[in-house]
Amino acid sequence: MLVRIFAMLLFDLAGFIARAQSLDEQLVGRWQAEGFPSMEMIFRADHTYIGRSERYVSTGSWRVHGNRLTTVSSSPSSGEEGTDTCRVVIRGDRLFLGLHETIKNSHGRQIGKAEQWMQGLTYKRVR
């Protein structure tokens, strides 16, 4: 009986620790798009990321403010930079990204208008 109570307390403690992690800490890792096995995002603890699929590779930096994720990708050869912001929610081993707003810059100046788009993908943590 005592072992069972101890096991329940450990389980509750593990759940509390998981909830206490910041969104930054929860985001770190490798995430694969459900239904698209070649599409993945890797968020590193040093706030760099890699996004890749069969057709593209995107690298850059990331940060979280509240429930908003911002990624910044750049191309040193062209001087272009893209900033993407979206709402982020993590529930267990699932990552949900909301409406995206992308702004492209070249040599420090915005190119065109901000574009809004919905990715509509759910990612699952890859262990």
Secondary structure, DSSP 8 states (H G I E B T S, - for coil): -HHHHHHHHHHHHHHHHHHHS-HHHHH-EEEEETT-TT-EEEE-TTSEEEEE-SS-EEEEEEEEETTEEEEEEEETTTTEEEEEEEEEEEETTEEEE-EEEEEEEETTEEEEEEEEEE---EEEEE-
